[in-house]
Amino acid sequence: MSSLFGPGEVSGDQVALKATHKNHFNFQGPAKGEETPSQEFSAALKDALGETNNLQQDVSDLTRAYLTDPESVDAHDVTIAISKANMALDITKAVVDGAVKAYNNIINIR
């Protein structure tokens, strides 16, 4: 993921502002190849979901290997992989629940 501010955007305690919406004054659109914040968030979310899925697949593979050939896999490795996968799944679930709650709050604003 890119850094929040580039080296030319900050001088001292001042940050250059960017026009990011078509209604902003002097809006010229995003530079070619530059991602918008929503695209950056979407990419980060997809990466995190992919990593959670990879951890779940690793647990499945290690468990299968442990059950078929117990000498090839250490029980501690299986336990550690299960813990990592459970933690990643809990964090993912918390993020999804928070996003759904925020969406519902936005929808219910009167």
Summary of the structure (lengths in Angstrom):
residues: 110
radius of gyration: 21.8
end to end distance: 36.1
largest distance: 67.2
contacts: 209
relative contact order: 0.08
helix: 59%
strand: 4%
